[in-house]
Structures are given as structure tokens and as C-alpha cells.
Amino acid sequence: MLNRKELDPDESPSAAFGERLRTLRDERGWTQDELGERLGYSGTHISAIETGRRPPTRRFTSSADKVFGTGDRFERQGQAVRRTAILEGFPELVACESRATEIRLFELGIIPGLLQTPEYAAAITKGAVQRGAITEQQADERMALLAKRQASLERTPAPQVYVVLDESCIRRQVGGTRVMAAQLDRLAKFAEMPTTVLQVAPYDLGERRAFDLPVTLLTLTDRSQIAYTESAQRGHLERETAFVIPMLTAYHQLQAEACSQAESVALVNQARKGTP
């Protein structure tokens, strides 16, 4: 109970769902394991849902309504959680990211969120709203979470951050020339930090590029490692060593094939030429 996380139901739909679940569980005097037994899940799974690290599935919400006798209240709350702009698996990644000692990123097409300027991030989010992919409210949710993630990097001691960008990230214009110029300046400054390494995987790497989707690899304080991969529809977080280690090996191979940091910064500066 000493490490019990405080929940703010106004923070997000997932926080509201978790707070409601915990409140009803506490009222009945059940532990997370005891509730898990009634719902057909582990106590760890209950903990992840209560703290917003994992979204509730329809099967989960249906079972919760039956166990607590709440009609369809949990199902309706669950629908609100599933309508969020945050991909499944991502909240748990953010929680791990905030305490990681090492962060390794590979990205295609756009600058990774942790390195985005507010204007660049706003342009990406605005585009998603204009396409109808997300709502204005979901856009605000994304921006707030991004600011929180970036702020977490300023902790002491700071994590070591390794970033490999596909060349498309620095060539693709986002938000117009001024926004892009500021973003490329941000990359160059990032490379100067003592706890960071920035590399570009050039187009001519071709088939030697190790990944075809964005990848995040985290090393935690206990030296355990986590891999997170993402598609347009969902994110997947993996802790199994048999899965994570090959991805880490592939990342090291990618770093060996990519441009050095000095060469990468030169490419970034080259991409910035001609911008105001």
C-alpha cells in the first residue's frame, strides 16, 4: 500500500476507468489478485488497468460489469478509453520510458516525439485532425502526453538516448520551412548533448536497414530490457528476452551501418540549407 499510485480521474478516460475499478474493488475489500480471479485475469493485469498502463478490452469490461453488477457502466467507460488517440501499449511504454536508463529509438518519416519541437508536433497533430484521424480533444491529449514525456528526460541522472533516423525523417517537410528549420536545429543541438547519440540511416542503406517500422528499446534500472514496436493501428510492448535480444542486436547492426554522428549532423545541416 505504501507504493500505491494516486489516480486522477480527470487526467484521461483510462485514469477515470482505473479509478472506478479500484474504488469498487476497495469497497468490497478485494485485492488485485482476488479481483483477477473473479474476472479471469492476473493481479498484475488488474494493476496495469487500474493505473492506466493497459486499456480494458471489451471482454474485460463485460466481465467487470457482471462481477460488480454495474449494468453496462464499465463497458461505456471502456469505449471512451478505446476511443483515445493513444495506441494500445503506449501508456505502458511511457511509464517505462520515464524510468529507463537507456533509450534507443529508430524512426521513419517523422522526427521521434521525444525530439520534436512544439511547432513540429503541432503540425503533425493538426494534419491528423484535418484527415479526420483524431478529434481536437484527442489532439490535445497527444500534445499533453508529449510534453510530459519530453519533460521526463530532464531528470537526474539523465538517460542515455540513442537515436537512428531514417533519412526520410530529415527530408520530409513538416509544417513549412520555418517549422522544419527550427526542428532541424533542434536535432543538431540534441546531438551536442553529453547523454545523446544521433545517427542518420541514409537512403542508400537500402536492404541493409534493419527495421521497416518504428522501434523503441528501453533498458531499465535493473538492466531488464523492453521493446516497443508500432503500426498505424496499434503498439506492442514486449518484455520477453527471446524477443528483445534479437531486436537489440539488429539495432546495434543498424548503428554500425548508419552514418557516424558527425556525418549525420552534416546531413541534418545540409537538409536545413535554403530554409530561413
Secondary structure, 3 states (H helix, E strand, C coil): CCCCCCCCCCCCHHHHHHHHHHHHHHHCCCCHHHHHHHHCCCHHHHHHHHCCCCCCCHHHHHHHHHHHCCCCHHHHHHHHHHCCCCCCCHHHHHHHHCCCCEEEEEECCCCCHHHCCHHHHHHHHHHHHHCCCCCHHHHHHHHHHHHHHHHHCCCCCCCEEEEEEECHHHHCCCCCHHHHHHHHHHHHHHHHCCCEEEEEECHHHHHHCCCCCCEEEEECCCCCEEEEEECCCCEEEECCHHHHHHHHHHHHHHHHHCCCHHHHHHHHHHHHCCCC
